[in-house]
Amino acid sequence: MTSPTSVKSDRRAVRDQDALSAKLQNKTVGELQKIWLELYGVPTRTRNKPYLRKKLEFRQQELKSGGLSPLAIAKSDELVKEHGEQEVARRVSRKKSAAYRLAPATTERPRDARLPKAGTTLVREYHGKSYQLVVHDRDFEYEGKRYGSLSTVAREVTGQVWNGFLFWGLKPAASKG
């Protein structure tokens, strides 16, 4: 049977959590991203408001409760040694600093196999006009400007949303199956 004291503390925790949820509910995505940076110590690229609110509520609750126990931290360190940081959870909370130790982020995606070699010029005829695009290692050059995707350049040329690989006449990805 639970004691009246624990029931009161449980109710208080629920009330605190509800107040926090309401506070975060009224924040813009930009404000939530700033709070994320304060609580996690690293910026986030996500603009998914429900996700940000949920993770921020969790983080604040974690910080309030003191984070991971020394046993959990020791087990985490053991797993990192055994399997390497890439195989273990990307963030491990530290009770002392309440900061996260991050695994090295791999921000670079592998190069799409459908793309021709860097330096290749793609030519496309569209509405009677010829357009040229230069392929670089990680981006594309069109009329002296750099673009991150073929689709962005196709939209620049046509004024409409296009699949970049389709617009520039590149082969579709091989089907798996």
Secondary structure, DSSP 8 states (H G I E B T S, - for coil): ---HHHHHHHHHHHHHHHHHHHHHHTS-HHHHHHHHHHHHSS------HHHHHHHHHHHHHHHHHTSS-HHHHHHHHHHHHHH-TTTS-SEEE-TTT--EEE----------TTS--TT-EEEEEETTEEEEEEE-SS-EEETTEEES-HHHHHHHHHSS---HHHHTT--------
